Amino acid sequence: MKYNDTWDLETVFPGGTNSEEVQTKIASLKEEIAHYADQLKAWNSDPATDASAFLDILKQQEVIGKGLGQVGTFVSMWHDAFMDDEHASVVKGQVMQLGSEIQQLSTIFTKKLVAISDDQWNALLQDGALKEISFSLDEIREQGKRLLSEDEEKLIAKLNKDGIAAWSDLYNTVGSIMTVPFTDKDGKTTDLSIGQAMNKMYADPDAEVREVLFEDWEKVWSKNGPIFADILNHLAGYRLTLQEAHGREGHLEEPLEYNRMTEETLIAMWSAVDAQKQTFLDYLSQKAKLLGMEKLGWQDVDAPIALGETKPTRFTYDEACDFIIENFTSFGPKLTDFTKHALENRWVEAEDRPNKRPGGYCTSLPEFEESRIFMTFTGSPSDTSTLAHELGHAFHSHVMNDLPELNQGYAMNVAETASTFAETIIADATVKNAATDEEKISLLANKLEGATAMFLNIRARFLFEDSFYSERANGIVSEKRLNELMVEAQKEAFGDSLSSYHPHFWAAKLHFFIDRVPFYNFPYTFGYLFSLGIYAEYLRQPEGFEEKYIALLRDTGSMKVEDLAKKHLDVDVTKKEFWAAGIELVGKDVEEFVKLTNKVKI
């Protein structure tokens, strides 16, 4: 079937960021926010006997949240797809201003919840509609106990848009105008966008091309290193200041709370990864031999493998879409039907062209109860896996659409569960469809890219960020020191398996500069391993599993992860054994890869 590989943004707000409809929406939201402020001001009666007023406030929150999410998502989508649109920044500023006003009002709302006595609170939650969302309300109330005075929190909300959010936006702005020069074998030089350069650097089959691009890539980030060092330091400094003011003990407390997990769980997971990392270092060593290298360079870790006459497996976008649909069919009809609908209705922006931001993501248009996916499709099996990954995210949101709004707020770690589950279905299918051992080796390598990313690359990101925040608490960390911390983290995660490392990876990786979510790293590994546990259960009992899977996804917004795992998988994620079992499953792929490649003359 033929699929369009660009978004249809006209169905959201016709006319782009200059749309009259966008400004009408912003004006409407201002009115809704004013009404919400009046509701909060009037909410002074005995809360234990006034559930109806409370519910009205929650409904107004939902109206504003969905509206703000709709316009904010649209502007971000537009800017990511067309990074030369200068007006997008103007509209982003308008949305940020509304967000700041809501943040201030949310403080008032939360403080009112905190002021309610425990007895009154428990009585209030006996109302049926409130009882259904009691987990989220309890969470808001408990977190609200950390808040400073209303005036102080109001000032923080005002400063955020020109503070931590502004530093994050500055990173995106600088990245959007950066280019990496590339000279092909015919001597023609092209200025590649950051996204294009990254894709080619990691995926080009020519080792010389990868090496030259990596050198130029590091130079470009090094040239702008002082700027990115300032941005990263001020992002972290702002966050640490707020954490201290809110009485948090250590820089990990906030991300753990955000992900609804305990430090015990985090330690158990990383301990299991560290204990079994040699398996994946052996894989990298074997891959180096296949590529004719003593050791892989940083840029070679995800390089494609083609043996003999076998060429790297390639997909057109249409072929990738059909392949995903075909293999989702074996899992269940609901995932399949949803995927068809998303692809046929242009929910995906995948065109390979200049002037797009790098990376991929799934985002939400809450008023439509729909998702949208952003990526750049270049034809590799990895791109096909990415598309499946993001469709998994979208399906997760889809199956929760009929739940109360407050019960739809799942954290990043469990968000990565659905995406990785979908990706695993496709990765397994590509390997099974291999016509020869040589093709199977190539596809296994592609599948193991994800494992090495989760267990080694993301491990390095976590180690770096953990060390950086510890040092940043004592003052500014220089660009030189950031490079040192990055290489130290990479060497600890990858051992001595690589011939080169990426000192400016801290600058090149967008995730370190996201203002909304602290520590945008370990949740990926959590989700990856957690999904392996679910996938293993599916393989054991595939009949009717889709409904069990959906039931788990629907609980992700209203449970701690330890409770979620116990309820749906009957496992204890605070124990190293659970995580080790998942890693061992991936280890079997490494064993097969080594076994097959040992048959090949290296």
N, C-alpha and C positions, 0 to 999 in steps of 0.2 A: 504494500500500500504506500501511497505518497503522503508524506507529512510535511507540514511547513515548519521550518526550523527557527522561526522568529516569533516573538511575542505579538499578540494582538492587543496592544495597549489602548487602542481607540475604544474598546468596549468598557474600559475603566473610566477614563476621563479623556474624551476626544480633544485633540489639539495640543497634547504634550503639556509641558510645565507652564505654558502660556495660556492654558485652557481657562475659559471663563467659568467652566464648571468647577475647576479646582478652587478658584477664589470664592465662588458661591458656597462651596462646601466648607471652606475655612471660616467664612462669615457665619454660617449656620452653627459651626462648632463653638464659635465664640458665644453665641446665644445660649447654646446648651450648657456651656461651662458656667455662664452667669446664673442660669436657672439652678444648676447644681450647687453653686455657692449659696444661693438663697435657701435651698433645701437643708444644707448643712447648718446654716445659721439658725434655722427654725427648729432643728431637731434637738430640743431641750427637755422634752417630756420624759417621764420615767421609761427608760428603754425596755425594762422587763415586761412592760404591758403594752408596748408600742411596736410590735413586730411589723405592722403594715407600713409605718413610716420608714422603718429600716429597709424593708423590701423595696420601697419606692426609690430610696437613695441608691440601692444596689442596681436597680434597673436603669437609673440615670447614668450610673458609672458605666454600665454596659454599652449604652447608646454612645457615650462619648468615647469610650475605649475602642469600639468598633469603627467609629467615624475617623478618629485620629489615626488608627491603624491603617485604614483604607487609604487615606490621602498620603500618609507618611510612607507607606509601602510603595505606592505609585511613584512618588517623586524619587525614591531611592532606586527603584527598578529602572526608571527612565534615565537617571544619571549614570547608572552602571552600564547601561546599553549604549548610551550616547554621552561619553565623558566630556565632549567639547561643548555641551549645553551649559553655558554660564548662568542662565536664568534658574537652573535647578538649585543652585546654592541659595538663591534668594528665597525660593519657596521652602527649601529645607529650613531656612532661618525662621520662617513664619510658623512652620510646624513645631520647631523646637521651642518657640515662644509659648505656643499653646501647651506643649508638654510640660514646660516649666510651671505654668499656671495650674495644671492638673496635679503636678507633684506637690505644689504648695497646699492645694485643697485636700489631697490625699493625706497629708500630715495632720490636718485638722480632723479628718474622718478617723484616722487611726488613733489619734489622741483621745477622741471621744470613746472609742472602743476600750482603750486602756483604762479610762476613768470609770468604766462600769465595774461594779463589784463582782467577785467570782460567783456569788449566789445569783445575782441578777443576770449575769452572763449565761450561766447554765440554764436558768429559767427561760431566757430569751431563745436559746437554741432548741427548745422543745417544739417550737413552731415547725411544722412539717417542711416547708420550703427552706427554712434556715438550717434545719438539721441535716438536710441533704448536702449542704455546702459547709458543714461545720469544720471539717479539716482545714479548709482554706481560711475560714474566718478565725479559727484558733491560731493559725500560723501568722496571720496579719497582726493579731492582737499581741502575740508573744514577741514578734519582731518589733512591734511598736513600743515596747517597753524600753528599747534602747534609744528612742528618739530624744533629742534635746528639746529645748523650749520651742513653742510654736514660732516665735519670731526668728530664732536661730535656724530652724529647719526651713523657714520661708526664705531666708537669705541664702542658704545652701542651694535650694531649688533654683533661685534666680541666678546664682553664680555657675551652676552646672553647665548651662548652655554656652557660656563663654569661658568655661573651665575645662573639665574633663572631656565633655562632648566636643568642644572646640578643638582641643588637641587631637582628638581622634579624627575629626574632619580634616584637619591640616595634613595629617598623614595621607589621607585619601587624595587630597588635592595635589600634594607633591608627587605622589605615585602616578597620578593621572597624566602628568606632563613629562614623565621620565620615559626615555627610550633607550634601547640597547642596539648598537650598530652590529649588523651581521653582513659579512662578505661571503658570497657563495663561491663555488669552484670556478665560475666563469668570471669572477672578479667584480660582480655587481654587488654594491653595498646598499643595504636596506635598513632603515631605522625601524626596529620592531618595538611594538608596545611591550610593556612589562609582561602582560599576559601571554602574548605571542612568543616572546623570548623564553619564558619559563616553560611553556609547552614544548618548544623545540629543543631546549637544553636538556630536558629530562627524557624526551621520547624519540629524538632523532636516532636512526640506526647506525649512523656514522660516528664512531668514537671521537674522531678528530673534530667534527662539528660540535659535539657536546663539550669537548675540552676547551675549544676556542670560545664558545659561547659562555661557558662557566667563568673563564678568566675575565671576559668583558662584563659579565653579569656582576661579579664581585667588585670590579672597578667602578661600575656605575653606582652601586650601593655604597661603596667606600667614599666616592666623591661627595655624596650627600649624607655621609655618615654623621657629621656633626649636627645636622638638622634633625635626623631621626633620633640621635642620642638625647637631644633636648626634649623632643616630643615624648619619648619613652620615660625619661626621668620625671617629667612634669605630670604625665598620666599617673605614674606610680606614686609620686609624691602627693598628689591630690587624693588618690584612693587611700593611701596610708593615713593621711591626716583625718579623713572622715572615719576610717576604721577605729582610730584611736579615740576620736571624739565620741563615737558610739559605743565605747567600752569593749571593743573586740580584742581578744587576746591572740595576737599573731595574725599573719597575713593569710593563712589558710582557713581561718574560721568562716569568713564570708563566703568563699567559693564552696566550701563544704555545706554550709547552710543553704546556699542557693541550689545546690544539687541534691538536697535532702538526704545526705549520707553522712556517716560518721567517719572520723579520722581512722578508726580501727579498720573500717572497710577499705579505705584508701591505702593504708599500710599493707594490708593483706594482699591487695591486688598488685602493688608494685613489688612486693617481696617475691611473689610468685613469678612475675615477669623477669626480675633480676636473676632468680635462681635458674631459670630455663632459657636465658638469652643465648647460650652457646649454640643451641640448635639453629638459631637464625643467623648467627655469625658463621656457622658452618655452611649455611645456604649461600651467604654472600661470597664466601671463599670459593665454593663450587661454581658460582655464577662467574666469578672473575676468570677462572680457568676456561670456561666456555667462551668468554669474550677475548681470550688470549692475553689476559693481563695477570700480573703478579698479585695486584690488589685493585679493587674498584676505587675510582675516585668518587667524590661526593655526587657528581653529576651522573655517575654510571649506575647508581643503586637501582634506579627504575628503568634502566635502558632495556629496550626490547631484545629478545633473543631469537635469532633465526639460524637454524642449523641445516647444512647441506643445501639442497635446492628449495627448502622450505622458506617461504617469505613470511614476514611478520603478518599475523592475522589482522585483517582490516575490515571495517564495516563502513558502509555509507550510513548516513543518519536514518534513512528509511529502513535499511536492513537491521540496524540496532533496535529501532522501535519494534519492528516485527519480531525480532529475536526475544526481546524482553516480554512482549505479550505472550508469545508462544510458551515460554518457560514459566511465566507466572500462572498460566492456565493449569499447570500440573500441581500448583499449590492450592488454589481456590478461586471460585468464580467472582467473589467480591473484589479481591485485589486486581484481578484481570479486567473486570468491567470498569473499575475506577481508572486503571491505567489507560485503557482505550479512550475513555472520555477525555482525560487530561491531554493526551497526545493529539487527538483529533480536533480538540478545541483550542489549540495553540497556547497551552499553558507553559510551554518551554521556549526559552531563548537560548539557542545553541549554535547559531551561525558563527563560523570562524572568520572574523574580520577585524580590522584595526579599530581603535577607539573604544574598546570595551575594557572594563576592569578585569583583572585576572580572577581565577578561582571559580567556585561554584557554590550555590546555596539554594535552599527552598524557603520561600517566604509566604506570608498569608495575606489574603484580601478578606478581612473578617466580615465585612458587610455582604460579600458574595458567598461567604462560607466556602471559599475556594483557595487553592494554593497556586503559586507560580514558581517556576524553576529557572535558575540562571546558570549557564555553563558555556564553555566553548568546545564544540565537538570537532575533533580532528581525525577521527576514524579509528583510533586504537581501541583494543579491548578494554583498556583502562577507562576510556571515555564512556564506553558502553556501561561499565560498572558504575561510573559516576552518575550516569543518567538513572540507572536502577536505584542507586543509593538515594538520590533526591526524590524519586517517585515514592520510595519507602517513607520518607519524611511526610510527603503530601498525603499518603494513605493514612498515616498515623493521625494527622489532623482531621482527615475526613471522617474517620470512624468515631470521632469525639464530638462532632458538630451538634448532635442533639443533646449533649450534656449541658448542665448549667455552666455559664461562662467561667465562673470561678473554678470549676472542676476541670477545665481544659488547659490549665496552666502547668504543663509538665516541664521538668527541668532538662538541661542539656544532656546529661548523662543518659537518661532513659530515651531522650529524643533520638540519640544515636543508635538505639537498639533496633527500631523499626527500619531505619535506613540501611544498617549493616545487614540485617536479616534479608532484605530484598536484594542487596548486593551479593550476598552469599549464594542465593538461588541462581543468579546469573553467572557468577564465577564458576560454580560447580557445573553448570550446563555447558559453558564454553569448553571446559576440560573434557567432559564426557563426549562432546561432539568432535573431538580431535580425530582426524583421519589417520594420522601417523604418530609414531613416538616423538618425532621431531616437533610436530605441531603441538603435541601434548606438553612437551617440555616448555615451549614458548608460553603456552597458556597457564601452566602451573606457575611459571615465573611471574606472570601478570597477577595471578591470584595471590602469590606470596608477597607482592609489593605491598598489599594492604597490611599483611601481618608484620612485615618489617617496619612499616610506618607506625603501626600501633605500639609495637614492642620496643623499637629502637629510636625512631625519629621523634615520636611524641614523648617517649621517655626522656630524650635529650631536652625537649622543649620544657618539660616539667622541671627537670633538674636545673636548667638555666634560670627559669623564672623564680623558682624557689630560692636560689642563691642570690639572684638580683634583688629580690624584695628584701632579703635579709640585709644586704649591703646598703640598699637605698634608704632603709630606716635610719642609717647613720649619716646620710648626706648624698650628694650627687655622685653618680657612678659615671666615670669617663667613657668615651667611645672605646678607647684602648682596653679598658677593663671589661667593658661589655663584650668585646671580641674574645678576650681571654676566658671569660665565664662561658661564652657560647662554645668555644672549642673544647674547654674542659668537660662540659656537659656532653658534647658529642662523643668525645673519646671515652667517657665513662659508659655511655650507652652502647656505642659501637665497638668498644675495645680498640684493638689495633688492626681492625679488619679493613680499614680504608687507607688509601694512599694520600688523600687530601680531605680537608674539612672546609666548612663554610663559616668563616669568622663573622660575616655580616648577616648571617641567617636571621638574627634577632631583628634586623632592620627590614629584611625582605619578606618576613612572614607577617601578613596582615593580622593574624590572631593575637599577636602581642599588643596590638594597638586598638583593639575593640574596647570601647568604654563601658558597654552595658554589662558584660560578663567577665568577672575576674577569673584568671587561670583557664583560658580557653584551650585546654590541652587534655588533662586527665579524663574528662568526661568521654572523649572519643574512645580511649582504651577501655573504659568501663563499658560503654555501649557495645563495643566490638565483642568483648568477652561475654557479656551478658547475653548478647544475641546468639553466640555460639551455643550457650546452654539451651536456649529456646530452640535453636535449629536442630540440635542433637535430639531433643524431645520429639520434634516433628518427624525426624527420620525414623525414630523408634515407633511412633504411632501416628502416621500421616492421615488416617481416616478421620475426617471431621475436625482436623486440627485448626483450621482457619478460624472457627468460632472461638476456640480456646485462646488463640492468639489475639483476636480482637478484644476479648474480655480482659486480657492482661493490659493491652494498650489503653483501654478505656479507664483503667485504674491508675495510670501513670501520673495523672494530675491531682490525685487525692490520697497518696500514700507515700510514706518514707520508703526508700529503695529496699531497705532491709526487710520491711514488712511485705512489700510487693513480691520480692523473691521468695519469701517463705510461703505466701498465699498461693502463688501460681506455679512455682517450681519446687516448693518444699526443700529449699536449700538455704544455707547460712553464708551470706556473702562477707561476713566478718572473718571467715576462716580462709586461710591460704589455699586449702584443698579445693574449694570451688573454682577458684581462678586457675589453679594448676591444671585441673581437668580440661578446661577450655583451651589452654595453651597446648596441651598434649594432642588435642584434636588437630590443631594446625600443624603440629610437629609431624603428623602422618603425611601431610602434603610435602614437607621437606624431605622425608624419607623416600617418598615416591620420586621426587625430583632428582635426588642424588642417585637412586637406583637406575633411573632411566638414563641420566647423563653419563653414568659410568659405562654404559654400553656404547656411548659415542666416543669416537677418537678425539681426544682433546689435545 
